[in-house]
Amino acid sequence: MSEQPPAVVSASKLGLTFQTNDGPVQALSNVDLTIGKGEFVSFIGPSGCGKTTLLRVIADLERATSGTISVNGMTPEQAREKRAYGYVFQAAALFPWRTIERNVGLPLEIIGLSQAEQVERIKRTLALVNLSGFEKKYPWQLSGGMQQRASIARALAFDADLLLMDEPFGALDEIVRDHLNEQLLDLWARTNKTICFVTHSIPEAVYLSTRIVVMSPRPGRVTDIIESTLPKERPLDIRETPEFLAIAARVRDGLRAGHSYDD
């Protein structure tokens, strides 16, 4: 029996209810989930199912109203204060007046690292996302895919073990998205980060993940957790194999079973 990796994220009976002018809205309900070190876990479900909300709870951008959650054995608040994760948003959110290196280095400036340490980390993280040589460019001089890679570099600059990614490639065309999926898998293999990844795309979730968490419409619940049997080395054409298609079919079935089309 193989030894389980240490838990990076652990949630038990987790729930979150927003108070609104129209009354309470239950965004998450009874979520039980453990994510081990070095895993690549995707969250997939219909719009409004709580995928992003769950990611934001892990990041301490939202507070759970019931249950418990820990990040590296700490509360999400403690993990945030210790800069235990990097966060990549749906949009690259780069400052247009700052060069790429100064965008990537912004969090390092804020936490007060020395100039030498900033330079070293910026150089290293830009190399990780294949943007060496673009340090002096401005965001508007780069393609959308390159801007999102710069955003990933900024999140990696903290050198945290946990990377939270909220549908980072959703706005990109399919060819660019495929290329960035390949690069992200390569980055994951080289850094051994733990990655939590929100997506609406079944092929993307299956291609990238060691496990796929299927969520139901609001209130967001975990309806299935699918272990991937694909090898760690995954060329794009693996998506045409029977094994890949079988996992995708199970994800699709899980989404269909958790969704009431009569609502």
Number of C-alpha atoms within 10 A of each C-alpha: 3 4 5 8 11 13 17 19 22 19 19 15 14 21 25 24 16 15 10 8 7 6 8 10 14 16 21 28 20 17 20 16 16 14 20 17 19 20 20 22 25 28 26 27 29 19 12 14 22 26 30 20 20 25 20 18 18 26 23 18 14 16 19 21 14 15 15 15 24 19 23 19 14 16 17 24 18 15 18 17 11 11 16 19 25 22 19 23 17 17 16 20 14 20 14 12 11 16 19 29 24 22 23 28 25 18 16 21 13 8 10 11 13 10 12 8 12 21 15 11 21 26 20 17 24 24 13 20 21 16 19 14 10 17 17 11 14 19 23 14 13 14 11 18 19 19 21 25 24 29 25 26 30 29 24 27 23 20 18 15 19 25 23 23 22 23 21 23 25 15 12 14 11 11 9 15 17 16 12 20 18 17 16 17 18 17 15 18 13 10 13 15 20 22 25 23 26 27 22 16 14 18 15 20 25 25 25 23 24 20 20 25 24 26 26 26 20 17 19 25 24 24 15 18 17 19 14 17 13 16 9 14 10 14 11 12 9 15 16 9 9 10 14 18 15 12 22 20 13 14 24 15 14 20 21 14 13 19 17 10 7 4 4
